Amino acid sequence: MRVEYDTNVGLYYFAQPTWFDVGLDVSSPNFGTLSASSSEVGFGIVAGLEISQGWSVELGYESIDDTDFISVGLGL
């Protein structure tokens, strides 16, 4: 799910929620099984520019828990 806003000059912006769940299970005959899991919720915002038909570049920011990510993308 995301909310997107398109302009007439090829610029677009969108915001979206982020959720992920990570789990790890380790099993050993001598020590048994260890389990760990974590769920995090965050958000992301992206600005993009359509260069030509079917080509675009995007710059994004995402915040999950206490970690921030910046990304650059090329859409084909």
PyMOL Python script that loads the backbone (N, CA, C, O; Angstrom):
from pymol import cmd

cmd.read_pdbstr("""\
ATOM      1  N   MET A   1       0.844  -1.149   0.000  1.00  0.00           N
ATOM      2  CA  MET A   1       0.000   0.000   0.000  1.00  0.00           C
ATOM      3  C   MET A   1       0.905   1.232   0.000  1.00  0.00           C
ATOM      4  O   MET A   1       1.889   1.285   0.737  1.00  0.00           O
ATOM      5  N   ARG A   2       0.564   2.227  -0.835  1.00  0.00           N
ATOM      6  CA  ARG A   2       1.306   3.478  -0.822  1.00  0.00           C
ATOM      7  C   ARG A   2       0.414   4.592  -1.334  1.00  0.00           C
ATOM      8  O   ARG A   2      -0.579   4.358  -2.022  1.00  0.00           O
ATOM      9  N   VAL A   3       0.794   5.801  -0.982  1.00  0.00           N
ATOM     10  CA  VAL A   3       0.097   6.999  -1.453  1.00  0.00           C
ATOM     11  C   VAL A   3       1.027   7.682  -2.437  1.00  0.00           C
ATOM     12  O   VAL A   3       2.181   7.956  -2.109  1.00  0.00           O
ATOM     13  N   GLU A   4       0.534   7.965  -3.659  1.00  0.00           N
ATOM     14  CA  GLU A   4       1.381   8.547  -4.701  1.00  0.00           C
ATOM     15  C   GLU A   4       0.763   9.834  -5.235  1.00  0.00           C
ATOM     16  O   GLU A   4      -0.455   9.953  -5.371  1.00  0.00           O
ATOM     17  N   TYR A   5       1.642  10.801  -5.535  1.00  0.00           N
ATOM     18  CA  TYR A   5       1.224  12.063  -6.141  1.00  0.00           C
ATOM     19  C   TYR A   5       2.070  12.280  -7.389  1.00  0.00           C
ATOM     20  O   TYR A   5       3.298  12.304  -7.313  1.00  0.00           O
ATOM     21  N   ASP A   6       1.417  12.439  -8.537  1.00  0.00           N
ATOM     22  CA  ASP A   6       2.099  12.674  -9.812  1.00  0.00           C
ATOM     23  C   ASP A   6       1.897  14.119 -10.247  1.00  0.00           C
ATOM     24  O   ASP A   6       0.814  14.680 -10.077  1.00  0.00           O
ATOM     25  N   THR A   7       2.948  14.721 -10.810  1.00  0.00           N
ATOM     26  CA  THR A   7       2.836  16.073 -11.348  1.00  0.00           C
ATOM     27  C   THR A   7       2.799  16.005 -12.869  1.00  0.00           C
ATOM     28  O   THR A   7       3.003  14.938 -13.450  1.00  0.00           O
ATOM     29  N   ASN A   8       2.544  17.120 -13.506  1.00  0.00           N
ATOM     30  CA  ASN A   8       2.472  17.177 -14.967  1.00  0.00           C
ATOM     31  C   ASN A   8       3.844  17.233 -15.632  1.00  0.00           C
ATOM     32  O   ASN A   8       3.929  17.106 -16.853  1.00  0.00           O
ATOM     33  N   VAL A   9       4.907  17.418 -14.873  1.00  0.00           N
ATOM     34  CA  VAL A   9       6.245  17.572 -15.460  1.00  0.00           C
ATOM     35  C   VAL A   9       7.126  16.334 -15.265  1.00  0.00           C
ATOM     36  O   VAL A   9       8.346  16.416 -15.407  1.00  0.00           O
ATOM     37  N   GLY A  10       6.523  15.201 -14.945  1.00  0.00           N
ATOM     38  CA  GLY A  10       7.282  13.967 -14.813  1.00  0.00           C
ATOM     39  C   GLY A  10       7.789  13.668 -13.416  1.00  0.00           C
ATOM     40  O   GLY A  10       8.423  12.634 -13.205  1.00  0.00           O
ATOM     41  N   LEU A  11       7.526  14.543 -12.457  1.00  0.00           N
ATOM     42  CA  LEU A  11       7.913  14.284 -11.069  1.00  0.00           C
ATOM     43  C   LEU A  11       6.807  13.515 -10.365  1.00  0.00           C
ATOM     44  O   LEU A  11       5.624  13.735 -10.625  1.00  0.00           O
ATOM     45  N   TYR A  12       7.194  12.617  -9.477  1.00  0.00           N
ATOM     46  CA  TYR A  12       6.209  11.923  -8.654  1.00  0.00           C
ATOM     47  C   TYR A  12       6.804  11.688  -7.272  1.00  0.00           C
ATOM     48  O   TYR A  12       8.021  11.607  -7.100  1.00  0.00           O
ATOM     49  N   TYR A  13       5.923  11.582  -6.305  1.00  0.00           N
ATOM     50  CA  TYR A  13       6.303  11.385  -4.913  1.00  0.00           C
ATOM     51  C   TYR A  13       5.409  10.297  -4.349  1.00  0.00           C
ATOM     52  O   TYR A  13       4.236  10.208  -4.712  1.00  0.00           O
ATOM     53  N   PHE A  14       5.946   9.471  -3.467  1.00  0.00           N
ATOM     54  CA  PHE A  14       5.067   8.548  -2.764  1.00  0.00           C
ATOM     55  C   PHE A  14       5.602   8.243  -1.379  1.00  0.00           C
ATOM     56  O   PHE A  14       6.799   8.344  -1.111  1.00  0.00           O
ATOM     57  N   ALA A  15       4.679   7.867  -0.510  1.00  0.00           N
ATOM     58  CA  ALA A  15       4.988   7.470   0.861  1.00  0.00           C
ATOM     59  C   ALA A  15       4.366   6.102   1.087  1.00  0.00           C
ATOM     60  O   ALA A  15       3.293   5.797   0.566  1.00  0.00           O
ATOM     61  N   GLN A  16       5.058   5.283   1.874  1.00  0.00           N
ATOM     62  CA  GLN A  16       4.543   3.942   2.122  1.00  0.00           C
ATOM     63  C   GLN A  16       4.991   3.443   3.485  1.00  0.00           C
ATOM     64  O   GLN A  16       6.081   3.781   3.946  1.00  0.00           O
ATOM     65  N   PRO A  17       4.149   2.637   4.134  1.00  0.00           N
ATOM     66  CA  PRO A  17       4.575   1.998   5.381  1.00  0.00           C
ATOM     67  C   PRO A  17       5.510   0.834   5.068  1.00  0.00           C
ATOM     68  O   PRO A  17       5.466   0.263   3.978  1.00  0.00           O
ATOM     69  N   THR A  18       6.346   0.496   6.029  1.00  0.00           N
ATOM     70  CA  THR A  18       7.285  -0.612   5.881  1.00  0.00           C
ATOM     71  C   THR A  18       7.134  -1.535   7.081  1.00  0.00           C
ATOM     72  O   THR A  18       7.026  -1.075   8.218  1.00  0.00           O
ATOM     73  N   TRP A  19       7.127  -2.817   6.828  1.00  0.00           N
ATOM     74  CA  TRP A  19       7.063  -3.801   7.894  1.00  0.00           C
ATOM     75  C   TRP A  19       7.910  -4.997   7.504  1.00  0.00           C
ATOM     76  O   TRP A  19       7.841  -5.458   6.365  1.00  0.00           O
ATOM     77  N   PHE A  20       8.694  -5.498   8.419  1.00  0.00           N
ATOM     78  CA  PHE A  20       9.408  -6.737   8.151  1.00  0.00           C
ATOM     79  C   PHE A  20       9.524  -7.562   9.419  1.00  0.00           C
ATOM     80  O   PHE A  20       9.506  -7.037  10.532  1.00  0.00           O
ATOM     81  N   ASP A  21       9.642  -8.857   9.225  1.00  0.00           N
ATOM     82  CA  ASP A  21       9.750  -9.812  10.316  1.00  0.00           C
ATOM     83  C   ASP A  21      10.940 -10.716  10.019  1.00  0.00           C
ATOM     84  O   ASP A  21      10.979 -11.371   8.977  1.00  0.00           O
ATOM     85  N   VAL A  22      11.895 -10.754  10.915  1.00  0.00           N
ATOM     86  CA  VAL A  22      13.098 -11.560  10.731  1.00  0.00           C
ATOM     87  C   VAL A  22      13.124 -12.633  11.813  1.00  0.00           C
ATOM     88  O   VAL A  22      12.925 -12.350  12.994  1.00  0.00           O
ATOM     89  N   GLY A  23      13.371 -13.863  11.392  1.00  0.00           N
ATOM     90  CA  GLY A  23      13.459 -14.958  12.347  1.00  0.00           C
ATOM     91  C   GLY A  23      14.679 -15.812  12.081  1.00  0.00           C
ATOM     92  O   GLY A  23      15.104 -15.960  10.935  1.00  0.00           O
ATOM     93  N   LEU A  24      15.245 -16.374  13.136  1.00  0.00           N
ATOM     94  CA  LEU A  24      16.428 -17.219  13.017  1.00  0.00           C
ATOM     95  C   LEU A  24      16.283 -18.382  13.992  1.00  0.00           C
ATOM     96  O   LEU A  24      16.025 -18.184  15.179  1.00  0.00           O
ATOM     97  N   ASP A  25      16.451 -19.588  13.478  1.00  0.00           N
ATOM     98  CA  ASP A  25      16.451 -20.788  14.309  1.00  0.00           C
ATOM     99  C   ASP A  25      17.766 -21.524  14.090  1.00  0.00           C
ATOM    100  O   ASP A  25      18.160 -21.776  12.952  1.00  0.00           O
ATOM    101  N   VAL A  26      18.443 -21.867  15.182  1.00  0.00           N
ATOM    102  CA  VAL A  26      19.691 -22.627  15.119  1.00  0.00           C
ATOM    103  C   VAL A  26      19.497 -23.882  15.962  1.00  0.00           C
ATOM    104  O   VAL A  26      19.077 -23.818  17.117  1.00  0.00           O
ATOM    105  N   SER A  27      19.813 -25.020  15.361  1.00  0.00           N
ATOM    106  CA  SER A  27      19.615 -26.287  16.048  1.00  0.00           C
ATOM    107  C   SER A  27      20.931 -27.056  16.123  1.00  0.00           C
ATOM    108  O   SER A  27      21.684 -27.123  15.152  1.00  0.00           O
ATOM    109  N   SER A  28      21.193 -27.633  17.290  1.00  0.00           N
ATOM    110  CA  SER A  28      22.401 -28.428  17.499  1.00  0.00           C
ATOM    111  C   SER A  28      22.027 -29.648  18.339  1.00  0.00           C
ATOM    112  O   SER A  28      21.264 -29.518  19.296  1.00  0.00           O
ATOM    113  N   PRO A  29      22.545 -30.825  18.005  1.00  0.00           N
ATOM    114  CA  PRO A  29      22.241 -32.014  18.815  1.00  0.00           C
ATOM    115  C   PRO A  29      22.721 -31.872  20.267  1.00  0.00           C
ATOM    116  O   PRO A  29      22.117 -32.440  21.177  1.00  0.00           O
ATOM    117  N   ASN A  30      23.794 -31.125  20.481  1.00  0.00           N
ATOM    118  CA  ASN A  30      24.359 -30.986  21.829  1.00  0.00           C
ATOM    119  C   ASN A  30      23.708 -29.880  22.647  1.00  0.00           C
ATOM    120  O   ASN A  30      23.629 -29.986  23.871  1.00  0.00           O
ATOM    121  N   PHE A  31      23.240 -28.819  21.993  1.00  0.00           N
ATOM    122  CA  PHE A  31      22.750 -27.650  22.721  1.00  0.00           C
ATOM    123  C   PHE A  31      21.267 -27.374  22.526  1.00  0.00           C
ATOM    124  O   PHE A  31      20.745 -26.442  23.137  1.00  0.00           O
ATOM    125  N   GLY A  32      20.576 -28.137  21.709  1.00  0.00           N
ATOM    126  CA  GLY A  32      19.154 -27.905  21.481  1.00  0.00           C
ATOM    127  C   GLY A  32      18.927 -26.853  20.406  1.00  0.00           C
ATOM    128  O   GLY A  32      19.738 -26.691  19.494  1.00  0.00           O
ATOM    129  N   THR A  33      17.821 -26.145  20.525  1.00  0.00           N
ATOM    130  CA  THR A  33      17.437 -25.157  19.516  1.00  0.00           C
ATOM    131  C   THR A  33      17.400 -23.764  20.121  1.00  0.00           C
ATOM    132  O   THR A  33      16.847 -23.561  21.201  1.00  0.00           O
ATOM    133  N   LEU A  34      17.987 -22.816  19.424  1.00  0.00           N
ATOM    134  CA  LEU A  34      17.919 -21.404  19.793  1.00  0.00           C
ATOM    135  C   LEU A  34      17.062 -20.695  18.764  1.00  0.00           C
ATOM    136  O   LEU A  34      17.213 -20.931  17.565  1.00  0.00           O
ATOM    137  N   SER A  35      16.167 -19.832  19.209  1.00  0.00           N
ATOM    138  CA  SER A  35      15.298 -19.083  18.301  1.00  0.00           C
ATOM    139  C   SER A  35      15.351 -17.606  18.650  1.00  0.00           C
ATOM    140  O   SER A  35      15.435 -17.226  19.818  1.00  0.00           O
ATOM    141  N   ALA A  36      15.299 -16.783  17.612  1.00  0.00           N
ATOM    142  CA  ALA A  36      15.238 -15.329  17.796  1.00  0.00           C
ATOM    143  C   ALA A  36      14.398 -14.753  16.668  1.00  0.00           C
ATOM    144  O   ALA A  36      14.462 -15.226  15.534  1.00  0.00           O
ATOM    145  N   SER A  37      13.612 -13.733  16.983  1.00  0.00           N
ATOM    146  CA  SER A  37      12.825 -13.069  15.939  1.00  0.00           C
ATOM    147  C   SER A  37      12.626 -11.610  16.308  1.00  0.00           C
ATOM    148  O   SER A  37      12.716 -11.222  17.473  1.00  0.00           O
ATOM    149  N   SER A  38      12.356 -10.819  15.295  1.00  0.00           N
ATOM    150  CA  SER A  38      12.150  -9.389  15.493  1.00  0.00           C
ATOM    151  C   SER A  38      11.202  -8.867  14.425  1.00  0.00           C
ATOM    152  O   SER A  38      11.323  -9.221  13.253  1.00  0.00           O
ATOM    153  N   SER A  39      10.269  -8.036  14.825  1.00  0.00           N
ATOM    154  CA  SER A  39       9.363  -7.371  13.890  1.00  0.00           C
ATOM    155  C   SER A  39       9.557  -5.870  14.025  1.00  0.00           C
ATOM    156  O   SER A  39       9.640  -5.348  15.137  1.00  0.00           O
ATOM    157  N   GLU A  40       9.628  -5.184  12.909  1.00  0.00           N
ATOM    158  CA  GLU A  40       9.836  -3.740  12.912  1.00  0.00           C
ATOM    159  C   GLU A  40       8.843  -3.073  11.969  1.00  0.00           C
ATOM    160  O   GLU A  40       8.469  -3.640  10.943  1.00  0.00           O
ATOM    161  N   VAL A  41       8.427  -1.886  12.320  1.00  0.00           N
ATOM    162  CA  VAL A  41       7.522  -1.088  11.497  1.00  0.00           C
ATOM    163  C   VAL A  41       8.188   0.254  11.242  1.00  0.00           C
ATOM    164  O   VAL A  41       8.812   0.818  12.141  1.00  0.00           O
ATOM    165  N   GLY A  42       8.062   0.771  10.020  1.00  0.00           N
ATOM    166  CA  GLY A  42       8.657   2.053   9.676  1.00  0.00           C
ATOM    167  C   GLY A  42       7.885   2.720   8.561  1.00  0.00           C
ATOM    168  O   GLY A  42       6.732   2.379   8.298  1.00  0.00           O
ATOM    169  N   PHE A  43       8.529   3.680   7.903  1.00  0.00           N
ATOM    170  CA  PHE A  43       7.901   4.373   6.784  1.00  0.00           C
ATOM    171  C   PHE A  43       8.974   4.746   5.777  1.00  0.00           C
ATOM    172  O   PHE A  43      10.161   4.790   6.100  1.00  0.00           O
ATOM    173  N   GLY A  44       8.545   5.010   4.567  1.00  0.00           N
ATOM    174  CA  GLY A  44       9.464   5.435   3.520  1.00  0.00           C
ATOM    175  C   GLY A  44       8.831   6.503   2.650  1.00  0.00           C
ATOM    176  O   GLY A  44       7.616   6.508   2.447  1.00  0.00           O
ATOM    177  N   ILE A  45       9.655   7.411   2.134  1.00  0.00           N
ATOM    178  CA  ILE A  45       9.204   8.417   1.178  1.00  0.00           C
ATOM    179  C   ILE A  45      10.171   8.407  -0.004  1.00  0.00           C
ATOM    180  O   ILE A  45      11.376   8.220   0.170  1.00  0.00           O
ATOM    181  N   VAL A  46       9.639   8.608  -1.192  1.00  0.00           N
ATOM    182  CA  VAL A  46      10.438   8.549  -2.414  1.00  0.00           C
ATOM    183  C   VAL A  46      10.024   9.682  -3.334  1.00  0.00           C
ATOM    184  O   VAL A  46       8.839   9.993  -3.453  1.00  0.00           O
ATOM    185  N   ALA A  47      11.004  10.298  -3.986  1.00  0.00           N
ATOM    186  CA  ALA A  47      10.764  11.275  -5.052  1.00  0.00           C
ATOM    187  C   ALA A  47      11.374  10.700  -6.321  1.00  0.00           C
ATOM    188  O   ALA A  47      12.495  10.190  -6.306  1.00  0.00           O
ATOM    189  N   GLY A  48      10.635  10.784  -7.413  1.00  0.00           N
ATOM    190  CA  GLY A  48      11.124  10.227  -8.666  1.00  0.00           C
ATOM    191  C   GLY A  48      10.931  11.189  -9.817  1.00  0.00           C
ATOM    192  O   GLY A  48      10.110  12.103  -9.750  1.00  0.00           O
ATOM    193  N   LEU A  49      11.691  10.975 -10.868  1.00  0.00           N
ATOM    194  CA  LEU A  49      11.604  11.781 -12.082  1.00  0.00           C
ATOM    195  C   LEU A  49      11.568  10.838 -13.269  1.00  0.00           C
ATOM    196  O   LEU A  49      12.476  10.028 -13.454  1.00  0.00           O
ATOM    197  N   GLU A  50      10.506  10.944 -14.087  1.00  0.00           N
ATOM    198  CA  GLU A  50      10.421  10.149 -15.302  1.00  0.00           C
ATOM    199  C   GLU A  50      11.232  10.853 -16.379  1.00  0.00           C
ATOM    200  O   GLU A  50      10.879  11.947 -16.821  1.00  0.00           O
ATOM    201  N   ILE A  51      12.336  10.208 -16.803  1.00  0.00           N
ATOM    202  CA  ILE A  51      13.248  10.795 -17.782  1.00  0.00           C
ATOM    203  C   ILE A  51      12.668  10.695 -19.185  1.00  0.00           C
ATOM    204  O   ILE A  51      12.659  11.671 -19.935  1.00  0.00           O
ATOM    205  N   SER A  52      12.189   9.519 -19.528  1.00  0.00           N
ATOM    206  CA  SER A  52      11.539   9.285 -20.818  1.00  0.00           C
ATOM    207  C   SER A  52      10.549   8.149 -20.625  1.00  0.00           C
ATOM    208  O   SER A  52      10.413   7.627 -19.518  1.00  0.00           O
ATOM    209  N   GLN A  53       9.867   7.765 -21.671  1.00  0.00           N
ATOM    210  CA  GLN A  53       8.865   6.704 -21.567  1.00  0.00           C
ATOM    211  C   GLN A  53       9.497   5.417 -21.025  1.00  0.00           C
ATOM    212  O   GLN A  53      10.326   4.798 -21.693  1.00  0.00           O
ATOM    213  N   GLY A  54       9.104   5.022 -19.823  1.00  0.00           N
ATOM    214  CA  GLY A  54       9.613   3.794 -19.232  1.00  0.00           C
ATOM    215  C   GLY A  54      10.905   3.927 -18.446  1.00  0.00           C
ATOM    216  O   GLY A  54      11.336   2.945 -17.840  1.00  0.00           O
ATOM    217  N   TRP A  55      11.542   5.082 -18.422  1.00  0.00           N
ATOM    218  CA  TRP A  55      12.787   5.302 -17.679  1.00  0.00           C
ATOM    219  C   TRP A  55      12.551   6.330 -16.577  1.00  0.00           C
ATOM    220  O   TRP A  55      11.955   7.381 -16.816  1.00  0.00           O
ATOM    221  N   SER A  56      13.021   6.023 -15.372  1.00  0.00           N
ATOM    222  CA  SER A  56      12.891   6.968 -14.271  1.00  0.00           C
ATOM    223  C   SER A  56      14.039   6.786 -13.285  1.00  0.00           C
ATOM    224  O   SER A  56      14.669   5.730 -13.238  1.00  0.00           O
ATOM    225  N   VAL A  57      14.301   7.821 -12.505  1.00  0.00           N
ATOM    226  CA  VAL A  57      15.263   7.759 -11.403  1.00  0.00           C
ATOM    227  C   VAL A  57      14.527   8.138 -10.125  1.00  0.00           C
ATOM    228  O   VAL A  57      13.632   8.982 -10.137  1.00  0.00           O
ATOM    229  N   GLU A  58      14.916   7.502  -9.019  1.00  0.00           N
ATOM    230  CA  GLU A  58      14.249   7.737  -7.744  1.00  0.00           C
ATOM    231  C   GLU A  58      15.275   7.938  -6.634  1.00  0.00           C
ATOM    232  O   GLU A  58      16.349   7.336  -6.639  1.00  0.00           O
ATOM    233  N   LEU A  59      14.924   8.790  -5.692  1.00  0.00           N
ATOM    234  CA  LEU A  59      15.705   9.011  -4.485  1.00  0.00           C
ATOM    235  C   LEU A  59      14.772   8.757  -3.313  1.00  0.00           C
ATOM    236  O   LEU A  59      13.705   9.363  -3.224  1.00  0.00           O
ATOM    237  N   GLY A  60      15.168   7.862  -2.412  1.00  0.00           N
ATOM    238  CA  GLY A  60      14.280   7.488  -1.323  1.00  0.00           C
ATOM    239  C   GLY A  60      14.925   7.583   0.042  1.00  0.00           C
ATOM    240  O   GLY A  60      16.146   7.535   0.189  1.00  0.00           O
ATOM    241  N   TYR A  61      14.064   7.719   1.038  1.00  0.00           N
ATOM    242  CA  TYR A  61      14.466   7.727   2.443  1.00  0.00           C
ATOM    243  C   TYR A  61      13.535   6.772   3.178  1.00  0.00           C
ATOM    244  O   TYR A  61      12.321   6.804   2.976  1.00  0.00           O
ATOM    245  N   GLU A  62      14.099   5.927   4.028  1.00  0.00           N
ATOM    246  CA  GLU A  62      13.295   4.980   4.786  1.00  0.00           C
ATOM    247  C   GLU A  62      13.806   4.926   6.215  1.00  0.00           C
ATOM    248  O   GLU A  62      15.014   4.909   6.451  1.00  0.00           O
ATOM    249  N   SER A  63      12.888   4.899   7.162  1.00  0.00           N
ATOM    250  CA  SER A  63      13.240   4.828   8.575  1.00  0.00           C
ATOM    251  C   SER A  63      12.558   3.607   9.179  1.00  0.00           C
ATOM    252  O   SER A  63      11.332   3.497   9.161  1.00  0.00           O
ATOM    253  N   ILE A  64      13.366   2.690   9.714  1.00  0.00           N
ATOM    254  CA  ILE A  64      12.852   1.497  10.367  1.00  0.00           C
ATOM    255  C   ILE A  64      13.505   1.415  11.734  1.00  0.00           C
ATOM    256  O   ILE A  64      14.729   1.338  11.846  1.00  0.00           O
ATOM    257  N   ASP A  65      12.676   1.434  12.777  1.00  0.00           N
ATOM    258  CA  ASP A  65      13.149   1.423  14.150  1.00  0.00           C
ATOM    259  C   ASP A  65      14.096   2.607  14.345  1.00  0.00           C
ATOM    260  O   ASP A  65      13.657   3.749  14.203  1.00  0.00           O
ATOM    261  N   ASP A  66      15.349   2.393  14.657  1.00  0.00           N
ATOM    262  CA  ASP A  66      16.308   3.488  14.836  1.00  0.00           C
ATOM    263  C   ASP A  66      17.309   3.553  13.693  1.00  0.00           C
ATOM    264  O   ASP A  66      18.377   4.146  13.847  1.00  0.00           O
ATOM    265  N   THR A  67      16.987   2.955  12.548  1.00  0.00           N
ATOM    266  CA  THR A  67      17.904   2.904  11.418  1.00  0.00           C
ATOM    267  C   THR A  67      17.321   3.664  10.237  1.00  0.00           C
ATOM    268  O   THR A  67      16.155   3.476   9.889  1.00  0.00           O
ATOM    269  N   ASP A  68      18.126   4.523   9.619  1.00  0.00           N
ATOM    270  CA  ASP A  68      17.704   5.298   8.454  1.00  0.00           C
ATOM    271  C   ASP A  68      18.438   4.792   7.217  1.00  0.00           C
ATOM    272  O   ASP A  68      19.628   4.485   7.267  1.00  0.00           O
ATOM    273  N   PHE A  69      17.705   4.712   6.100  1.00  0.00           N
ATOM    274  CA  PHE A  69      18.266   4.262   4.828  1.00  0.00           C
ATOM    275  C   PHE A  69      18.025   5.322   3.770  1.00  0.00           C
ATOM    276  O   PHE A  69      16.958   5.936   3.736  1.00  0.00           O
ATOM    277  N   ILE A  70      18.996   5.541   2.915  1.00  0.00           N
ATOM    278  CA  ILE A  70      18.841   6.398   1.740  1.00  0.00           C
ATOM    279  C   ILE A  70      19.139   5.529   0.530  1.00  0.00           C
ATOM    280  O   ILE A  70      20.123   4.789   0.514  1.00  0.00           O
ATOM    281  N   SER A  71      18.279   5.622  -0.487  1.00  0.00           N
ATOM    282  CA  SER A  71      18.469   4.779  -1.667  1.00  0.00           C
ATOM    283  C   SER A  71      18.322   5.596  -2.940  1.00  0.00           C
ATOM    284  O   SER A  71      17.631   6.614  -2.974  1.00  0.00           O
ATOM    285  N   VAL A  72      18.983   5.125  -3.977  1.00  0.00           N
ATOM    286  CA  VAL A  72      18.874   5.704  -5.315  1.00  0.00           C
ATOM    287  C   VAL A  72      18.508   4.557  -6.240  1.00  0.00           C
ATOM    288  O   VAL A  72      19.106   3.484  -6.172  1.00  0.00           O
ATOM    289  N   GLY A  73      17.517   4.783  -7.112  1.00  0.00           N
ATOM    290  CA  GLY A  73      17.074   3.714  -7.996  1.00  0.00           C
ATOM    291  C   GLY A  73      16.919   4.177  -9.426  1.00  0.00           C
ATOM    292  O   GLY A  73      16.718   5.361  -9.698  1.00  0.00           O
ATOM    293  N   LEU A  74      17.015   3.227 -10.331  1.00  0.00           N
ATOM    294  CA  LEU A  74      16.800   3.459 -11.755  1.00  0.00           C
ATOM    295  C   LEU A  74      15.690   2.526 -12.191  1.00  0.00           C
ATOM    296  O   LEU A  74      15.810   1.307 -12.064  1.00  0.00           O
ATOM    297  N   GLY A  75      14.606   3.095 -12.707  1.00  0.00           N
ATOM    298  CA  GLY A  75      13.476   2.296 -13.172  1.00  0.00           C
ATOM    299  C   GLY A  75      13.514   2.137 -14.675  1.00  0.00           C
ATOM    300  O   GLY A  75      13.692   3.111 -15.406  1.00  0.00           O
ATOM    301  N   LEU A  76      13.348   0.922 -15.132  1.00  0.00           N
ATOM    302  CA  LEU A  76      13.355   0.634 -16.564  1.00  0.00           C
ATOM    303  C   LEU A  76      11.988   0.163 -17.002  1.00  0.00           C
ATOM    304  O   LEU A  76      11.785  -0.132 -18.179  1.00  0.00           O
TER     305      LEU A  76
END
""", "prot")
cmd.dss("prot")
cmd.show_as("cartoon", "prot")
cmd.util.cbc("prot")
cmd.orient("prot")
